[in-house]
Amino acid sequence: MRNKILRFAVLAIFASAIAVSCSKEDDELVQKPNESQWTVRPDFATLDTRPQDIIEQFTLTEKDADLVKVDENTPKGAKYALVIGISDYSGTQYDLQYCDDDATDWKNRLVKEGYSVTILLDRNATSANIQSAINSLVSKAAAGTEIAFCYSGHGSSGNIVTTDLYYISSSWFKTKFSTAKSTKMMFCFDACQIGAMKTALNATGRVVAVASSTTTYSYDGDATMKNGVFTYYQMYGFDYKGYIYLEPDCSYACTQMKSWASARGLTVAPSYVDSYSGNFDL
């Protein structure tokens, strides 16, 4: 009897050890990042630990936006685009996943459509480089030209965030593009809390698409998507749904992103505004 009791005690201790071991492994599996999982592109302000006075020094508003003179000698019918994608930010805690892929996909698509494309990726997308590239783009926005601008990266309260951690506001963008004379322009922003860009940049002849409202987030898709969710469905619409025009493609991307989010218990608010007369073909 004593031996039997001893055997039961040993078995009980062994079983308890296995249970503890399995529980620990299960916890590690839950906590271990899954490379195939989607991730949020959070409001950058929630990550920014710099003092407020420093943040203000790193914020560009309409007061910092010198007006750009348009070159009236720009060839009629020419197409120009600026594409920006930032996954690699100063400080690894700020990095995102597929923003550079979004930019590369937009660049490749626009090149096929005949645009001369300037692309700024990751550590090249500094505040100084972005400002210079936008000045150049606006200078080419003469009557008779076509202009495209695409951004994927961090956003916060209507600002894009450069790789060197400058906030560039929607009011800065509005002022910069206020002198543009092109009547065919498209803008696309795949970032969180970026809805203010839609209002700021809306004008006759423009289509402006945003992946979020003024308060909601955007998301990086999983490893099968390898894009921001909004950009993924924009590309999918062109590649697999056969969309020729920008408006139905934007509508599709908004609808599909909402369905994607709903299936995961998330709230998103992608949208676009169409002030272009007729169908906007890239």
Secondary structure, DSSP 8 states (H G I E B T S, - for coil): -HHHHHHHHHHHHHHHHHHHHHHHHHHHHHHS--TTS-EEE-BGGGT--S-HHHHHHTEE-GGG-------TTS-TT-EEEEEEE----SSGGG--SSHHHHHHHHHHHHHHTT-EEEEEEGGG--HHHHHHHHHHHHHT--TT-EEEEEEES-EETTEEE-TT--EEEHHHHHHHGGG---S-EEEEEESTT-THHHHHH--TTEEEEESS-SS--EEE--TTT-SBHHHHHHHHHHHHS---BHHHHHHHHHHHHHHHHHTTT-----EEEE--SS--B-
